[in-house]
Amino acid sequence: MTNTAVVVSIEVAADPDLAFDVFTSEIDAWWLRGPQHRFRAPWDGKLRFEPGPTGRLLEEYADGSAFVIGRVVHWERGKRLVLGWRIPNFKGDESTEVDVRFEAIAGGTRVSVEHRGWNALRADHPARHGKAGRDFEYMKADLWAQNLTSLRRRFEHNPPASAGSLAR
Amino acid sequence: MPSPLVPYITVKGAARAIDFYKNVFGAIESGARYTEPGGRIGHAEISIDGAQIMLSDEHPEIDVLSPDTLGGTPMTLHLQVRDAAATVARAAAAGATVQRAVQDQPYGERSGTIKDPFGHRWMIATPFEDVSKDELQRRVGSAYKIS
């Protein structure tokens, strides 16, 4: 498969099934907070996956409303998760796609994220923050890197029972 | 606390280099890896016994070049390990060139120098003795003035 975006990956100290479970069911705990990472002001919504192949990723608010980030396209525990990805300034049918892969490695799992489809957005789209090409790709990659680093830390500081050990 | 100084090295074949540093030095991949379309690694981070190193593939368009392309390196990475001889043997078996075999140095270090398969030079050292300035001067005689 040829990637069309910068892929951000990280090693976590858990087997692929557990990495997948924590990625999905605990996303609100490891996904970073604040306006850079959350979707709607005042940035106090909770992220939640409706699990399974017909599920969605939502940000839910105290007043009962929710923002739908995307619908699941592919749900394969321990292997691959694909979902649509919209942010609140997207219009109409504008969307991107997030493809997450879970690959067993010595001592754990490599979690890789390809977030593609930004090229379809117009050049002056607010989501671009005035950036294009590789500058834009790396800006998006930095945000994923920060969140995946947080996911990795979740296994370092609070290792689940079935996690392997990457630590020496 | 992490050190404020982190070597950021350039290699041809960053993915293979990370595997080499894992296998030979027991490195772990401690941070996020950025892989561009086409496979070029824009950034990666490893940690060897708690010491951080950043690395990437070559980016000729911004003059980020590897020792292979430059024809050598002016820098040596000094790495302290528990058993220098064993580490150097592992490095040699994995394709490194031994430039100076491991031997006891007058300053109390057992060390040797290798050039890894990506052109970076490492001094692999195990301290075995505290040597005072006077004792070091006695050992090196007139070859060096220790100050």
Interface residues (C-beta under 8 A of the other chain):
Chain A: T2 N3 T4 A5 V6 V7 V8 S9 I10 E11 S112 R134 E137 Y138 A141 W144 A145 L148 T149 L166 A167 R168
Chain B: G26 I28 E29 G31 A32 R33 Y34 T35 E36 P37 G38 G42 D49
